């Protein structure tokens, strides 16, 4: 709480907070300090161009079963950071959870084009039978 009050868009603290709210705070319970939604709202108002805060907000929404909000957050993150391999990679993972496999594949290709090193997204897409090589890069 202290870190997020002092630095509203501190990414590691936001991620820790989202995990705490998802894993430890029962739905509908009054939080000790701010609600998770409030922490994200503060982060976004503090730094509207922070794509990672939007991405983390999308992950939070996925975990609490608010898929429409998750989609909007992922879209906002991608608009703010269209050349971020990390944003594309993690948005791709989110789109798998949303069962939007075409978008997941599109963002996987973009993440790997931008040099993202981890093959986890590709492997998940392969396991569900969606992966195909990018025709633009296999010529």
Secondary structure, DSSP 8 states (H G I E B T S, - for coil): -HHHHHSTT-HHHHHHHHHHHHHTS-TT---SSS-HHHHHHHHHHH-TT-HHHHHHHHHHHHHTT-HHHHHHHHHHHHHHTTT-HHHHHHHHHHHHHTT-HHHHHHHHHHHHHTT----HHHHHHHHTT-----TTT--
